Amino acid sequence: GIVTAVDSRASLGSFVGSKTTQKVLPISDNILGTMAGGAADCSYWIRKLKAEIKRYEVADGSRKITVAQVSRLLADYLYGNRGADLSVGTMIMGFDKYGPSVYYVDNKGTRVAGDLFSVGSGSTFALGVLDTERCEGMKE
């Protein structure tokens, strides 16, 4: 399975703009995205992905898009806009016919598959917790 944890704080430097920001965003019924970076940039690209997935699934009614395809689509969009000074660091994760998968995608179009990522302003704290508490093959 996949475990996702995010904070709910939207920060502007050292200023906390909101303590109740939703940072886990559904992309489809089996794929989620997380937000780190500029809220407007992240939410725009997640909405664009949702629309593209719907178009894909309508055009090819029998097949569901895979997590890898969604992450590649986002990486391609962001790579094409790499000079636009976007602020996006997101994880695309979900479960498809290949099983669970997680990808990190950033505003330069970098796309990395993995099983453990920590992204955003709280990432150093999260990595500390993950380094001390996570065990391979965890069941609980």
C-alpha positions in Angstrom: 0.0 0.0 0.0 0.8 3.7 0.1 1.0 6.0 3.1 0.7 9.7 2.5 1.1 12.4 5.2 1.0 16.1 4.7 0.7 19.2 6.9 -2.1 21.7 6.4 0.0 24.8 6.7 0.4 27.3 3.8 3.4 29.4 4.4 4.8 32.5 2.8 8.4 32.5 4.0 8.2 32.6 7.8 4.5 33.8 7.7 1.8 31.2 8.0 -0.9 32.2 5.5 -3.4 29.4 6.4 -3.4 26.5 8.8 -6.2 24.6 6.9 -4.9 24.0 3.4 -5.9 20.8 1.7 -2.6 19.4 0.2 -3.7 16.0 -0.9 -5.8 16.3 -4.0 -7.6 13.5 -5.8 -6.7 13.2 -9.5 -8.9 10.2 -10.3 -10.6 7.4 -8.3 -7.2 5.6 -7.8 -4.6 8.4 -8.1 -3.7 11.3 -5.7 -1.4 14.3 -6.0 0.2 16.3 -3.2 0.9 20.0 -3.2 4.2 21.6 -2.3 5.3 24.9 -3.7 3.0 27.6 -5.0 -0.6 26.7 -4.2 -1.9 28.3 -7.4 0.7 26.5 -9.6 0.1 23.2 -8.0 -3.7 23.4 -8.0 -3.7 24.5 -11.7 -1.6 21.5 -12.8 -3.6 19.0 -10.8 -6.9 20.4 -12.3 -5.3 20.1 -15.8 -4.3 16.5 -15.1 -7.9 15.7 -14.0 -9.2 17.0 -17.2 -6.7 15.2 -19.3 -7.4 11.9 -17.5 -11.1 12.3 -18.1 -10.4 12.9 -21.8 -8.1 9.9 -22.0 -10.6 7.6 -20.3 -13.5 8.8 -22.5 -11.4 8.3 -25.7 -10.2 4.9 -24.6 -13.2 3.8 -22.6 -11.9 0.3 -21.6 -8.5 1.3 -20.1 -7.7 3.3 -17.0 -4.7 5.5 -17.1 -1.7 4.3 -15.0 0.0 6.3 -12.3 3.2 6.2 -14.4 1.3 7.8 -17.3 -0.1 10.5 -15.2 3.3 11.4 -13.7 4.8 11.4 -17.1 2.1 13.7 -18.4 2.7 16.2 -15.6 6.4 16.0 -16.0 6.0 16.7 -19.7 3.7 19.7 -19.0 6.1 21.2 -16.5 9.2 20.6 -18.6 7.5 22.5 -21.5 6.9 25.4 -19.1 10.2 25.2 -17.3 11.0 28.9 -18.1 7.8 30.1 -16.6 9.2 30.4 -13.1 6.6 27.9 -11.7 6.8 26.6 -8.1 5.7 22.9 -8.1 7.0 19.9 -6.1 4.4 17.2 -6.1 4.0 13.5 -5.5 1.8 11.6 -7.8 0.7 8.3 -6.2 -1.9 5.6 -6.6 -2.7 2.0 -7.4 -3.2 0.6 -10.9 -2.8 -2.6 -12.7 0.9 -2.7 -11.8 0.2 -2.2 -8.1 1.0 0.8 -5.9 3.5 3.4 -7.1 4.8 6.9 -6.1 6.5 9.5 -8.3 8.0 12.8 -7.4 7.6 15.5 -10.1 9.0 19.1 -9.9 8.6 22.4 -11.8 11.6 21.6 -14.1 9.9 18.4 -15.3 12.1 16.1 -13.2 10.2 12.8 -12.6 11.5 10.2 -10.1 9.9 6.9 -9.2 10.5 5.7 -5.6 8.9 4.4 -2.4 9.8 7.3 -0.1 9.6 11.0 -0.7 9.5 14.1 1.5 8.6 17.4 -0.2 8.0 20.9 0.9 8.9 23.2 3.8 8.4 20.5 6.4 10.4 17.9 4.5 13.5 17.9 6.7 11.3 17.2 9.8 9.4 14.5 8.0 12.6 12.8 6.8 13.8 12.7 10.4 10.6 10.9 11.5 10.8 8.6 8.5 14.4 7.7 9.1 13.8 6.8 12.7 10.3 5.2 12.5 10.0 3.6 9.1 10.9 -0.1 8.6 11.1 -2.1 5.4 8.1 -4.3 5.0 5.9 -2.4 7.6 2.5 -3.9 8.1 1.2 -1.5 10.8 
